[in-house]
Amino acid sequence: MADPKENPFLDDPEAMEEEFDLDAAMEEEPDGPPERASDRARAQLEAVTAERDELRDRLMRSLAEAENVRKRAARDRSEAEQYGGSKLARDLLPVYDNLSRALDAAGEEKTAITEGIELTMKELVGVFAKHGVTLVAPQTGDKFDPQVHQAMFEAPLPNTKAGEIIQVAAVGFKLHDRLLRPAQVGVSSTPA
């Protein structure tokens, strides 16, 4: 019987691919009838082949899983970079609203305070733009879009079509392609 330390399958993985020499295996086991040695050699070959196939299958599955994990990590990292600041941006939206209300309350009168508020608002909008936050600012007469607008009320208004925006209560915001807050609008319910 051959020394197991000299097994070509363990030393050379490519030897597993080579054809198994049945005559050589029968010569290695002279004790016992040739039929039993042949059966044992076939059984051994089948066992080794089955183990090889199982290991190859496990290797391929492990490689595929590792690739999936890598892709998932890259996608998660990209989303974290792009949308990681959404909570902070959402928390800053009331600041924009308050500055906007302050400018509306000041009216047309230009004072040092209103100029300071305007500059602060421009700076805030610039910071928003730098980080991918954009305004959703519909105009009166635009078509209502439920994807980016929130209807606060419906009212029949002459000379308008149903579904037209008749009043803008608050602007909305997007972070890249995700909606942070819909624009709050009034919508006409005048029948066509």
Solvent accessible surface area in square Angstrom, and as a share of the most:
residue,aa,sasa,rsa
1,M,193,0.86
2,A,56,0.43
3,D,67,0.35
4,P,101,0.64
5,K,172,0.73
6,E,128,0.57
7,N,41,0.21
8,P,74,0.47
9,F,42,0.17
10,L,138,0.69
11,D,103,0.54
12,D,62,0.32
13,P,97,0.61
14,E,128,0.58
15,A,13,0.10
16,M,47,0.21
17,E,104,0.47
18,E,119,0.53
19,E,168,0.75
20,F,51,0.21
21,D,86,0.45
22,L,54,0.27
23,D,97,0.50
24,A,40,0.31
25,A,14,0.11
26,M,59,0.26
27,E,137,0.61
28,E,82,0.37
29,E,38,0.17
30,P,109,0.69
31,D,108,0.56
32,G,43,0.42
33,P,65,0.41
34,P,87,0.55
35,E,133,0.60
36,R,143,0.52
37,A,3,0.02
38,S,12,0.08
39,D,86,0.44
40,R,103,0.37
41,A,6,0.05
42,R,120,0.44
43,A,58,0.45
44,Q,102,0.46
45,L,60,0.30
46,E,114,0.51
47,A,61,0.47
48,V,32,0.18
49,T,46,0.27
50,A,61,0.47
51,E,101,0.45
52,R,50,0.18
53,D,66,0.34
54,E,97,0.44
55,L,91,0.45
56,R,119,0.43
57,D,66,0.34
58,R,140,0.51
59,L,100,0.50
60,M,112,0.50
61,R,161,0.59
62,S,68,0.44
63,L,102,0.51
64,A,56,0.43
65,E,93,0.42
66,A,60,0.47
67,E,69,0.31
68,N,73,0.37
69,V,72,0.41
70,R,137,0.50
71,K,107,0.45
72,R,109,0.40
73,A,46,0.35
74,A,38,0.30
75,R,133,0.48
76,D,78,0.40
77,R,140,0.51
78,S,59,0.38
79,E,73,0.33
80,A,65,0.50
81,E,139,0.63
82,Q,77,0.34
83,Y,27,0.10
84,G,58,0.56
85,G,42,0.40
86,S,24,0.16
87,K,158,0.67
88,L,117,0.58
89,A,9,0.07
90,R,111,0.41
91,D,101,0.52
92,L,53,0.26
93,L,3,0.02
94,P,69,0.43
95,V,68,0.39
96,Y,19,0.07
97,D,19,0.10
98,N,86,0.44
99,L,29,0.14
100,S,34,0.22
101,R,145,0.53
102,A,37,0.29
103,L,41,0.21
104,D,111,0.58
105,A,93,0.72
106,A,37,0.29
107,G,47,0.45
108,E,168,0.75
109,E,117,0.52
110,K,130,0.55
111,T,53,0.31
112,A,87,0.67
113,I,129,0.66
114,T,9,0.05
115,E,87,0.39
116,G,33,0.31
117,I,34,0.17
118,E,53,0.24
119,L,118,0.59
120,T,69,0.40
121,M,25,0.11
122,K,144,0.61
123,E,123,0.55
124,L,23,0.12
125,V,52,0.30
126,G,40,0.38
127,V,65,0.37
128,F,5,0.02
129,A,64,0.50
130,K,161,0.68
131,H,110,0.49
132,G,15,0.14
133,V,5,0.03
134,T,71,0.42
135,L,64,0.32
136,V,21,0.12
137,A,50,0.39
138,P,13,0.08
139,Q,115,0.51
140,T,97,0.56
141,G,42,0.41
142,D,60,0.31
143,K,143,0.61
144,F,50,0.21
145,D,55,0.28
146,P,97,0.61
147,Q,137,0.61
148,V,25,0.14
149,H,18,0.08
150,Q,81,0.36
151,A,49,0.38
152,M,99,0.44
153,F,82,0.34
154,E,120,0.54
155,A,32,0.25
156,P,99,0.63
157,L,76,0.38
158,P,101,0.64
159,N,160,0.82
160,T,30,0.18
161,K,143,0.60
162,A,48,0.37
163,G,18,0.18
164,E,37,0.17
165,I,1,0.01
166,I,27,0.14
167,Q,95,0.42
168,V,51,0.29
169,A,64,0.49
170,A,23,0.18
171,V,31,0.18
172,G,0,0.00
173,F,0,0.00
174,K,61,0.26
175,L,6,0.03
176,H,78,0.35
177,D,107,0.56
178,R,117,0.43
179,L,62,0.31
180,L,17,0.08
181,R,43,0.16
182,P,37,0.23
183,A,0,0.00
184,Q,48,0.21
185,V,0,0.00
186,G,0,0.00
187,V,6,0.04
188,S,1,0.01
189,S,43,0.28
190,T,28,0.16
191,P,112,0.70
192,A,140,1.08
